[in-house]
Amino acid sequence: MKDVASTANAPGMSSARPPQPSQPTNAAPTVQFDVSNLHSSYANVCNVSSTREEVVLAFGVNNVWERGQANVQIQMTNRIVLNPYAAKRLAAVLNRVVAEYESAFGPLKDDARPQSNAA
């Protein structure tokens, strides 16, 4: 069994300082996205709920073509669970994307009211 002192002074090893990383510590890491398991889904409905620990986004599709129906069945297809910090970052990037869209194509009308029957 080697003692610590003999290992630290072994040939090719320096006890003066620890090895330096190959990149500066303040440099941003390179991010590579692996999209090999990525699945795309379309959603025109989003339901949001939250607790102290998480924000839940449930996405689905409203396939109803006729307006003014008494019952509308929405098929929920995907759920994304985020912590509040990730949800805040998502909100910021979505706000930025919408602002870029509006600067290129004009303002979007935000009408959350249900649409009335149109002839």
Secondary structure, 3 states (H helix, E strand, C coil): CCCHHHHHCCCCCCCCCCCCCCCCCCCCCCCCCCCCCCCCCCCCEEEEEECCCCEEEEEEEECCCCCCCCCCCEEEEEEEEECHHHHHHHHHHHHHHHHHHHHHHCCCCCCCCCCCCCC
